[in-house]
């Protein structure tokens, strides 16, 4: 297995090869970001940008940290006056790649290609800014970017908390980041099973209806054809609110307590309506009665990152599901959907996140293992992730039983293993000092 220096070198080379920078011919602005993949994903994506920032901060050289800052600045350059930032920004391309790109933009026919999509993705901005600040102690950069981050989160609270309980709704499966997640099947009127073309048609109908509603969120909320409070999205929202509160404290901003209180409110609501004590799992919910969508995906354990989850509850979830060889404890963990779930398909497919292993899942669950003192399991997850990269390179996702790589090549998400290794060392050093 490669040593730490070797994998750091490979990751750094990947990140710098994937840099896309210039002055947009259409938008007349200078940009700089790391593409998720030059072939499949050359545009700038919201949460990919932040994954790359976490990787660059883990690499920690001055050049890496400056590149992290440029990525952060670029993703907010097209922020609307009301605070909104779309999940994709098209800096150069004049025409759409697919009909999906058209449908996910505003219905303005004078330009087929909007400069920014009308969908959102899971919140990671405040955690990424905190990561940059923690590594650089650059208070000027913090003060410069904090207003944009606050505007974005104020937009989320105003426009996506449809029923006022603190949790946010997504209006499209693609806003979850885990696009074809099996829990959405029920909302679409399907039984949970292996994906078919009917599922594809149902999801495309959602995209068409959003487009025809002009992405008017009040109209979409009233129409009620796809409104989901998704576990991963809302957990990251709560974590981002906590990071935003910390950023405000550092910047002597008076809104710190406001965001801390909001984070606690969101976390409490997650515990109240998403946790199923009998199943020891957190589920997405939908409908006026917050009906739980009982699908075994990796997100059943993501709320373990919240302080509100007890040691007893967290340990039970990890032992019952993530150490279970019939669910998530596979040869090349962690599968996006449990092996025992009817929707599980471990091979390559356009229906993503229904079986294969994705590096961000390992990244989040590694943090959960560390939080609950499972150092051996955390280290094993790092070893699995390194083996995946060594076996098949930096791929978009992997077969959870064979490790075969699928999807995009030169995909930057694999760089998160550097952050996993850094966190492991930090926890081990703290544990050694305590003992």
Secondary structure, DSSP 8 states (H G I E B T S, - for coil): ---HHHHHHHHHHHHHHTEEEEE-TTT--EEEEE-SBTTTB-SEEHHHHHHHHHHHHHH--HHHHHHHHHHHHHHTTT--TTS---SEE-SS-SS-SSHHHHHTS---TT-SS-SB-S------HHHHHHHHHHHH--HHHHHHHHHHHHHHHHHHHHHH-TTSSS---BSSGGGGSSTT-TTHHHHTT--SSS--HHHHHHHHHHHHHHHHTTT-HHHHHHH-SS-EE-HHHHHHHHHHHHHHHHHHHHTT-TTHHHHHHHHHHHHHHHHHHTEETTTTEE-EEETTTTEEE---BGGGGGGGGSTTS-HHHHHHHIIIIIT-TTTT--TT--BSB-TTSTT-B-S--SS-SSBSB-HHHHHHHHHHHHHTT-HHHHHHHHHHHHHHHHHH-SEEEE-TTT--EEEEES-GGGGHHHHHHHHHHHHHHHHHHH-
